[in-house]
Amino acid sequence: MQGLKKVTSYILITFILLITIISILGIWEVISLEDVMSKIFTSLFVIFVASVIVLFIFSVLIKDSNKD
């Protein structure tokens, strides 16, 4: 469980760094920020929804199978 927390922490830190770099490039008008941010938020929303579904499946199915 501790290893999973570390991996998740590193993934979140990586996401934050990438979004920060993209934002800074958008501020300096190196890239078009509107298109990139729209795609980033859409992708994060899809990942969030998928995570909620997986968490629901694990909490319902695995919890019920442990009772047997």
Residue pairs with C-beta under 8 A, 6 or more apart in sequence:
15 44
19 40
22 31
22 33
22 36
22 37
22 40
23 33
23 37
25 31
25 33
26 32
26 33
26 36
26 37
27 33
